[in-house]
Amino acid sequence: MPQNGFAYQPSKTQASKIKEVKAERPVLEATTLWDYPRQSYGKRPKGNNKYPAVTPAFIIWNLVQRYTKPGDLVIDPMAGSGTTIDVCKEEERQVIGYDIAPAHPEVIQNDARSIPLSDNSADMVFIDSPYSDNINYSDHPDCIGKISCEDERFFDELEKVAAEIYRILKPGKVMGWLIGDQWVKKRFTPVGFKLYERLCKYFETVDVICVVRRGQTSNTGLWHNRARRFNFYLRGFKYLFIMRKPSLESEKEQQNRSIRWARYERGRISKRNKVEGPSSTTATPTGSG
């Protein structure tokens, strides 16, 4: 672009950075520890990095690459600034993003507890939900982020979202739920564990990912010194629960599956005999218990 009558030429440093960003391509993660230096990648922004707790685009890209193919429908019930939309469009996936207070022109205003889609229609769902009332996402009175995670109602409302995700997701397909824990005023709340317990009512676990937190305001020298001085820990990661809606086949397998106790019983009885001597009776496993 001309400046002062001359064609603009970036400096060597600027040119190097531009070349690096253009050449950048996300890496498909191979472990359960994910860490990203920036919120976005590539030439075009993904979402708005000024949005409160904006989702790292790398996370969505990895899920999309692993669990969908071009043309599949991806849903984000809490799409915020539209990171999921931007990633999916670039990867040639169909995508619909909803939010109770949209911050992206293509995000549709809607409450995640009532998703306007038919049953079994989505190929993947991604959600980055509030994990307490620590961030002011919006002034909407029905925003779940206005409820403290120390109040059990918070998890009741998130479970309503989980039930909707289960309803719209196709059998055998995957959803990813990103969430963090809370430590406030010397009190720890295991938000991730409590949500995971609810999710297990609906989904089978594929895996649990630990995502390193980098963008939080407490990631400063001042807060690190406070944590050491007053003997507490800053939140260093979020959970990414990758879970699958059971297929009809897997539900049938779950119903018919019996635990094979033979090896366990042999080992347990062998140890008991060494201590107590031979016994005339052996345990007979049943289908339950």
Summary of the structure (lengths in Angstrom):
residues: 289
radius of gyration: 23.9
end to end distance: 73.5
largest distance: 100.3
contacts: 794
relative contact order: 0.10
helix: 32%
strand: 21%
